[in-house]
Amino acid sequence: MNDTLLLVLASVFLLFLLFILLFIFKGRTEINLKGEDAVLKYPLSTKRINLPTELESWKVQRTYYLRLGVFYTIIMRLKRGKQLMVSSRFNQSNYNQLYSHLNSHFRERRTKDE
């Protein structure tokens, strides 16, 4: 009986740890720009977005963290009603690549912060 209880508790603990790690790493996104498409690779999935047809608007949000400093996030609103966020906190080079691409090709779709 004790061995079964210990096995169940260890399984619950490992599942809880897995969910915490997935929550932490969900913001880690790798972005590849291939022609007109943006391929976003998350830890568990991959999304392909055709930017000229699916991108409705985008904006840059500035975030202050007390101990970490200032980070920027690109918030892309898609025509399907979804939002995608890419932060400079996790991968600065991906953020810079996406920002320069959006700023050069889709400047008219950028919205300003209120």
C-alpha positions as CSV (number, residue, x, y, z in Angstrom):
1,M,0.0,0.0,0.0
2,N,2.8,2.4,0.9
3,D,4.6,1.7,-2.4
4,T,1.5,2.4,-4.4
5,L,0.9,5.7,-2.5
6,L,4.5,6.7,-3.0
7,L,4.3,6.0,-6.7
8,V,1.1,8.0,-7.1
9,L,2.6,11.0,-5.2
10,A,5.8,10.9,-7.2
11,S,3.7,10.8,-10.5
12,V,1.6,13.8,-9.4
13,F,4.8,15.7,-8.4
14,L,6.4,15.0,-11.8
15,L,3.3,16.1,-13.7
16,F,3.1,19.3,-11.6
17,L,6.8,19.9,-12.4
18,L,6.1,19.3,-16.1
19,F,3.3,21.8,-16.1
20,I,5.5,24.4,-14.4
21,L,8.2,23.9,-17.0
22,L,5.8,24.2,-19.9
23,F,4.5,27.4,-18.4
24,I,8.0,28.8,-18.1
25,F,9.1,27.8,-21.6
26,K,5.9,28.7,-23.4
27,G,7.3,32.1,-24.1
28,R,10.4,30.7,-25.8
29,T,9.6,31.0,-29.5
30,E,11.9,30.5,-32.5
31,I,10.9,32.6,-35.5
32,N,11.9,31.9,-39.1
33,L,10.9,34.3,-41.8
34,K,10.5,32.4,-45.2
35,G,9.4,34.8,-47.9
36,E,5.9,36.0,-47.0
37,D,5.5,33.5,-44.2
38,A,6.5,33.5,-40.6
39,V,7.1,30.1,-39.0
40,L,6.8,30.2,-35.2
41,K,8.3,27.2,-33.4
42,Y,7.0,26.7,-29.9
43,P,8.3,23.9,-27.6
44,L,5.3,21.7,-28.5
45,S,4.0,23.1,-31.8
46,T,4.7,24.9,-35.0
47,K,2.6,27.7,-36.5
48,R,2.9,29.0,-40.1
49,I,1.5,32.5,-40.7
50,N,1.1,34.2,-44.0
51,L,1.7,37.7,-42.9
52,P,0.2,39.7,-45.9
53,T,-3.1,37.9,-45.6
54,E,-3.4,37.1,-41.9
55,L,-1.8,40.0,-40.1
56,E,-4.4,42.6,-39.1
57,S,-2.3,44.9,-36.9
58,W,0.8,44.8,-34.7
59,K,2.3,46.9,-32.0
60,V,5.2,47.1,-29.7
61,Q,4.7,47.1,-25.9
62,R,7.3,48.1,-23.4
63,T,7.4,46.2,-20.2
64,Y,9.3,47.1,-17.0
65,Y,10.5,44.3,-14.7
66,L,11.8,45.4,-11.3
67,R,15.0,43.3,-11.3
68,L,15.4,42.4,-14.9
69,G,15.0,45.7,-16.6
70,V,13.1,46.8,-19.7
71,F,11.8,44.3,-22.3
72,Y,9.8,44.8,-25.5
73,T,7.0,42.6,-26.8
74,I,5.6,42.5,-30.3
75,I,1.9,41.9,-30.2
76,M,0.5,40.7,-33.6
77,R,-3.3,40.6,-34.0
78,L,-4.4,38.2,-36.6
79,K,-7.6,38.3,-38.7
80,R,-8.8,35.0,-37.1
81,G,-9.1,37.0,-33.8
82,K,-6.0,35.5,-32.2
83,Q,-3.0,37.4,-30.8
84,L,0.6,36.3,-30.9
85,M,3.2,37.8,-28.7
86,V,7.0,37.7,-29.2
87,S,9.1,39.0,-26.4
88,S,12.7,40.3,-26.4
89,R,13.2,38.7,-23.0
90,F,13.8,35.2,-24.2
91,N,15.4,35.6,-27.7
92,Q,16.7,39.0,-28.7
93,S,17.8,38.0,-32.2
94,N,14.4,36.5,-33.1
95,Y,12.7,39.7,-31.8
96,N,15.0,42.0,-33.7
97,Q,14.5,40.0,-36.9
98,L,10.7,40.0,-36.6
99,Y,10.6,43.7,-35.7
100,S,12.8,44.8,-38.7
101,H,10.7,42.7,-41.0
102,L,7.4,44.0,-39.7
103,N,8.7,47.6,-39.7
104,S,9.9,47.4,-43.2
105,H,7.0,45.5,-44.9
106,F,4.0,46.2,-42.7
107,R,4.6,49.7,-41.3
108,E,1.0,50.8,-42.2
109,R,-0.5,48.1,-40.0
110,R,1.3,49.2,-36.9
111,T,-0.9,50.6,-34.2
112,K,0.2,53.0,-31.5
113,D,-0.1,52.4,-27.8
114,E,-2.8,54.5,-26.0
